[in-house]
Amino acid sequence: MKVTFKLFATLMKYLPPDANGHEVPMDVDESTSAFDLLDHFNVPREMAHLVLVNGVYLQPEERTLPLKENDVLAIWPPVAGG
């Protein structure tokens, strides 16, 4: 199935060189979860602070659930600001 994997800010360094900006379209198995994609790209799970699927926040316990066809997984690291 097709999904889009997006990384932002300091996490972009984990994307492959052929990434289109901050995203990579992918064909994945139907059992693939958000954590599976993080592991595939060697993104440390503790660095995945804000995890959204189709704009909806995933609680940590939901990150093991399978994604669906055409889902967009977007991940941001912890950030600080003032």
C-alpha positions as CSV (number, residue, x, y, z in Angstrom):
1,M,0.0,0.0,0.0
2,K,1.1,3.6,-0.5
3,V,1.9,6.0,2.3
4,T,3.8,9.2,2.6
5,F,6.5,9.6,5.3
6,K,7.4,13.1,6.4
7,L,10.1,14.3,8.8
8,F,10.6,17.9,9.9
9,A,13.3,20.0,11.5
10,T,16.3,18.1,12.8
11,L,14.8,14.8,11.8
12,M,15.1,15.5,8.1
13,K,18.7,14.2,8.2
14,Y,17.2,10.7,8.5
15,L,15.5,10.9,5.1
16,P,17.2,9.3,2.1
17,P,19.0,11.5,-0.5
18,D,16.2,11.0,-3.0
19,A,13.6,12.5,-0.7
20,N,11.4,15.2,-2.1
21,G,12.0,18.0,0.4
22,H,10.8,16.6,3.7
23,E,8.8,13.6,2.4
24,V,9.2,10.2,0.9
25,P,6.3,8.4,-0.8
26,M,6.5,4.7,0.0
27,D,5.1,1.3,-0.8
28,V,4.7,-0.6,2.5
29,D,3.2,-3.8,3.8
30,E,-0.4,-3.5,5.2
31,S,0.9,-4.3,8.7
32,T,3.3,-1.3,8.7
33,S,3.0,1.0,11.7
34,A,4.4,4.5,12.5
35,F,7.1,2.8,14.7
36,D,8.0,0.5,11.8
37,L,8.8,3.4,9.6
38,L,10.7,5.2,12.3
39,D,12.8,2.0,12.7
40,H,13.2,1.6,8.9
41,F,14.8,5.1,8.7
42,N,16.8,4.7,11.9
43,V,14.9,7.6,13.6
44,P,15.3,7.3,17.4
45,R,11.8,6.7,18.8
46,E,12.5,9.1,21.6
47,M,13.0,11.9,19.0
48,A,9.5,11.4,17.6
49,H,7.7,13.9,19.8
50,L,4.8,14.9,17.6
51,V,3.5,12.1,15.5
52,L,0.5,12.8,13.2
53,V,-1.4,10.6,10.7
54,N,-3.4,12.7,8.3
55,G,-3.2,15.6,10.7
56,V,-4.4,13.7,13.7
57,Y,-2.1,13.2,16.7
58,L,-1.1,9.6,17.6
59,Q,-0.8,8.8,21.2
60,P,2.3,6.7,22.0
61,E,0.3,3.5,22.3
62,E,-1.3,4.1,18.9
63,R,2.0,4.2,17.1
64,T,2.1,0.4,16.8
65,L,-1.2,0.3,14.9
66,P,-1.1,-0.4,11.2
67,L,-1.2,2.5,8.8
68,K,-3.8,2.6,6.0
69,E,-3.7,3.2,2.3
70,N,-2.7,6.8,1.4
71,D,-2.0,7.8,5.0
72,V,0.4,10.6,5.6
73,L,2.7,10.1,8.6
74,A,4.3,13.4,9.7
75,I,6.8,13.5,12.6
76,W,8.5,16.4,14.5
77,P,11.2,16.3,17.1
78,P,10.9,17.9,20.5
79,V,11.3,21.6,20.1
80,A,11.9,24.6,22.5
81,G,11.0,28.1,21.9
82,G,10.4,31.3,23.5
